[in-house]
Amino acid sequence: MSSIVDEIQRLKKERNAILLAHNYQREEVQDIADITGDSLELSRRASETSADVIVFCGVHFMAESASILSPNKTVLLPRPEAGCPMADMIDSAGLAAWRREHPDAVVVTYVNSSAEVKALSDICCTSGNAVNVVKSIPPGKEIFMVPDRNLAQYVEKASGRKLTWWDGFCPTHDRLTVAEVEKEWEARPNAIFIAHPECVPEICDMADAVLSTSGMLEFCRRSPAQEFIIGTESGLLHQMRKNNPEKRFYSPGRSMICLNMKIIMLEDIRDSLVLMSPVIRVPEAVRLKARKALDAMLAVPRDIF
């Protein structure tokens, strides 16, 4: 493995490339990344660097986000078949048809969606800022969230605003059950349980905190607790353990694995840098509209009460 890592490091220098890894990637991929984090955070930080090439170890919509924010950089996705089932549950034709029937509604789109869907949206959101985004919308407006029904239901409860939503979901988070969490809690009664808002409402209701992946990392760093049950994809536990070696982290059951997030291997990263392929590029007309929805999100104040 060390020879492959050395080769990747050499190729990065030759290509003036930066390597991004989502928090759910394989451990060995996270360990060689220049930046680890959630999808939009990675794209934003990469856009601020002088790198000519972005190698995105994540899924397709994440590489698209990097292309949207860094149109003058070459964005590589080592395995282009790495997709997101939730993002695939909505397409631009479906959203366009809905918008024709609800012309005055505000469409809030989770960043876990395609560039074409973002381009048809009024404003984007992340799992961390979705509540603030919804609170920023003027009262009386119809609000429609896509594509995640679980995130939308959490936001409706947390924001106090009436929402409707697309019937999409993340299969990994959606399959976590109350029984699995309770079983883990019985074994570790002093543990803190934190959940991702992509989990079903019953899971969010029983959690000590509902947070994005970045929020989870910060929460565990600051918390005086020593044991945590983590209700999100198991790849995040690697960063948690690295950041907090004195604390213990547990995944509730064996179901919290996204196979799409585990596709990319070190050999794929090396080959992508050698071939400078596959390139992910969002068409300019789509990019500009999607960027407008992302910029609308970025203009929302962080603290809205």
N, C-alpha and C positions, 0 to 999 in steps of 0.2 A: 504493500500500500504506500509506503514512503516514497517509492520511485514515482508513483502516479502523482502523489502530492507535489513532489519536487517539479515534475513536468508541468503540472497545472500552474504552479507559482512562476515558472519560467515563461510560460505562454502568456500569463497575465501581464507580465512586464513587457513582453514583446508587443502585445496588442493594446497596451494601456487600458486594461480591462479591470472592472470591479466585479467581485463575486458577491451576490446577494443570496441569502438563504432564509426562507420562511421558517418560523418557529416549529412547524410540523415536519420539517425535512428529517432525513436520516441523520443520526448523530455525527457520523463521519463527514457529512456534507456541512452541517452546522459548524463543525470544528475548523474547517478550512475557509469559511466565509469571511469576507471583510466586514460585512454587516449582517446581523440576524435581526429579525423583527417581524411585525405583521405586514400585510401586503402593501398598504398605502404608505406606511412609514418607510418601508424599503425604497419604494419608487421616489418618494420625496427626497430622501437623503442622497440617493444616487444622482438625482437631477442637479444637486448642488456640488457635485464633485467635478474634477477636470477629466475624468475617465472618458475615453472615446467609445468604450464597449461596456455594456451591462450584461453580465451573465446571470440570468434570473433562475434560481432554483426554487421553483414553486409550481403553480399551475397556470393555464393559458391566460385567464383574465388578469392575473398579476403582471405577466409580461406585457400585456396590452396596456395596463396602467402605466408601466414604465415608458412605453412608447408614447403614450399620450402626454406625459410630463417631460419627456426628453426626446423630442422629435429629431434632434440632430445627432443623437447617439445611436449606435447599433445595438439592438436588444436581441440577445440570444436566449432561447429556451431549449436547454439540452434535449428534452424529450417533449416534442410538441403535442403528443397524444395525452400528456398530463392535463386532464380537464377537471372541471368542477361540476358534479352532478346537480348541485343547486343552481349554479349559473345556467346550466343547460335546460332547466325547467321553465325558463322564460326566453322568448325570442322577440326580436323587434316587431315582427308581424303581429304577434299576440298583444304586445303592449300598444302598438299603434291602433289596433282595433278597439282596445279598451278606451284609449284616449278620445277616439271619435265619439264614443257614447258619453264621455264625461269631460267635455272640453274645458270646464272651469276648475277641474281638480288639480291639486298639486301632487306631482308624482315624486316620491322620495325613493331613491334607488340605492340599495346597499352596494358597496363597492365590489362585492362578490357577484359580479354580473359582467356580461360582455360589453365591449365598447359600443356596439350598436344599440344596446338597451340603455346605456348611460346617455347616449346621444339623444334619446327621446325623453329624457328625464328633466325635471326642473332643478333638482338638487340631489346630490349624493350624500351618503352617510357611511360611517364606519360603525362597528359594534360599540366602539367607545364613545362616539359623539352623537349617536342616533337620537337620544332623548333631547339633547340641546338643539339639534337640527329641527326636530318636530316642534319644540317649544318656540322656535324662531318664526314659524309660519303664522301669519295673521289669523286671529280668531275668525271663525265662521267659514273658513275654507275647507272644502272636502280634501282629505289627505289619504293618499293611496300609497302603500309601501310595497315594494317589490325587491327581491323575489321571496324573502324568507318570512313565512307566517309566524314562526316562533319569535323571531326578533321583533316583528311588528306587535305581537301580543304583549311582549315584555315592555316595549316602548309605550304602548297605549296605557298600560297600568302605571308606569313610572312617570309619564308626562301629564296624565290627566286629560289628554286629548282623544277625541274620537277618531279612530282609524278604520280603514278597510285595507285588505291586503290580498296579494297574489298567493296562491296555494302552493308555494315552493318550500323546500326545507333542505337542510344538510343531513344526509343519511347518517353520518357518523354521530352527530350530536342528537339527532332525533331518536336514535335507538337506545340511548341511555335511559334506564328505567329507575323508578323509585326504589324497587326491590334491590337493584344492584348497589345503589348508594347506601341504602339502609344496611345491607350486609357488610359493606366496607366500614360503615360507621360503628357497627356492633363490635368489630374487631379492633377499632381505634376510636373509642368514645371521646377522647380528648382532641381529636382532629378537627380542624376547621374545614368546612366544605365550601369551595368556591366553584361557581358554574359559569359557563359561557351563555350569553343570551340566545344563542342558536339552539339551546336545549329546550325541551317542551316546558310549558308553563308550570307543570307540577314539580319539575326539577328546580326551576328558578325559584319557586315559592319556598322550597325547603333549604335553599342555599343560605349560608351566612353572608355571602356577597355574590353579586352577579357582575362579571367584568369581562372586558376584552382580553386578548392574550397579553397585550402590553400592560393592561391594568392588573392582571393576575401576577405578572412578574414583579411589579412595583409593590403590590399588596403583600406578597410573601416576603419581600425584602424588608419591608417596614414592620410587619407583624411580629410580636413577641412570641407567638405560638411556635411550637416545634414540630407539629405534624399537620399535614394538609392533604385533603382529598381533592383531586383536581378534575373537574367536570369539563374537560375538553380533550382534543386529540392528544394522544400520549407523547408525541414528540416534544411538547412544551416542557415536559418534566426534565428533559436533559439540561436546558438552560437554567431551570430552577435549581437543580442539584449543583450545577457549576457555580451559580451565584450564591448559594446558601448551603455550603457543605455540611454545616452543623445541624441542618433541618432535614426532615423526612417528608417525602412526597409520594403519594399513591394514586394510581389510576383505578377508578371503580369498575372492575371487570375487564375482560379482554376485548370488548367491542369498540373501544375508543381509538381505532386505527383507521386512517384514511389511506387507502391503497394508492390513490392518485398522488398523494404527497410523498409516497415512498418509492416512486418509480425511478427518480433520478439517482444515478450512482456516480462515483468518482470518474469512472471510465467515460461516462456520457459527458461530463464537464470537460474532460481533456479533449475528447473528440470534437466537441462543439467549438472549442477554441482553436483547434487545428484547422478545421474546415470553415470556421466562421459561419456556421450554420447550425440549426435552422434560425432564420431571422424572423422576428415578429414585428410587423409594421402595421400601424393602424392608418387606413386611408385618411388623407388630410381633411376631407369634408366631414367625416365621422369624428375624427380627432378633435376638431375645433368645437363641435357641439358637445362632445363628451367632456372636454376640458372646461367648458362653460358651466356644466353641472358640478364638476369637481371644485371649480373656483367659488361657486356659490356656497358650497359646504365650507370651504376654507375661510370664508368671510364671516361665518357665524361665530359670535363670541363664545369662549370656552365655558363661561359661567352664566347661565340664564336661569332666573328663578321665576 
